[in-house]
Amino acid sequence: MDPNEKLDIETRICQVLKSVYDPEIPVNIYDLGLIYSINLDDDQVAHITMTLTAPNCPLADDLVEEVRYKVAGTKGVKDCRVTLTFNPPWDKSMLSDEAKLELGFL
């Protein structure tokens, strides 16, 4: 896969992640800063490392499954593996400017 194709796929993955919303906050998980890394390997498997706003989130499994399902269905992606981590723990400094504006922090 050439670098431009990989970049196009990774851009589509970012757009897909912006369609996934935290169930308790009206902002998508990408702008919330819950996505720590996106890597697409040579076999077109997306590896997503993400966190949650709180470790005891009751809908954690649903959110991870939604990310896995939507990213795996992205054009150019054959599968998606999601790793959930709490290191480093999420905090408000990870919000994008768009999220800060949406939540009234700017």
Number of C-alpha atoms within 10 A of each C-alpha: 9 7 8 9 11 18 12 13 19 20 13 17 25 15 14 16 21 15 13 17 18 18 15 9 12 12 20 17 25 23 18 26 20 24 19 17 10 16 16 20 12 10 10 17 17 25 18 22 16 22 22 23 19 12 13 8 13 10 13 18 11 11 18 19 14 15 24 20 14 16 28 19 15 18 11 19 20 14 18 21 18 16 14 18 15 13 9 8 13 21 13 12 10 17 20 14 14 14 22 17 11 12 13 8 11 9
